[in-house]
Amino acid sequence: MIERPLQERRAVARTIDPVRYAARRLAIVDAALTRFAEDGFDRATTAAICRTAGIGSGTFFHYFPAKLDVLLAILELSTAETVAWFAAQQHRTDAAVLDDYVIHAAAGYADPRVAGFVKAVGAVMNDEQVAAALARDEAAVADGLLPWVQAAQSTGQVRVDVPAARLCAWVLVVLDGFLGRLATDTGFLAAAEQDMLLDTVRRVLAPAHR
């Protein structure tokens, strides 16, 4: 048997279909989200994730060193989605973006796996990597909201007696509280409570009455 030159073999090894790679990685992430939601972080084994994804353990470890890395990937995807959502609104000039983001967030919370995943994250939120990922996710929301809150303040549509950054922080408090309730109350459903969530955020932002 005649071996190919080392350089040629390395080139073949590096040939990866990026679309297929991304799709397989996303399938693993989706399976992990299901397992974290249903089993919790500690009981969601890599073997269970592999069974849900329909892959072997070798494939899993090709994409992720450990199950914590998959959880981090889920958080990173959430952050990237938030950044992309706000970027897609840049052509707009109306303050309705603030309402639309709350509706968009509530639609994401309606995924039946969200409540369980929030619990799973809570079990490892003291991990430095998880804490950092959560901080990046929160910053993405705050940074996305800030220019829209500032614009709405300039037109009198949002209260001006509180700095824009502080208002954004309170919107995050409301959204985080909503998620926390989802995680602890099985009768609290995102779809059913979306209107109340939107009303609460509107009240936080509403111009102060004199």
Order of alpha helices (4+ residues) and beta strands (2+ residues): alpha-alpha-alpha-alpha-alpha-alpha-alpha-alpha-alpha-alpha
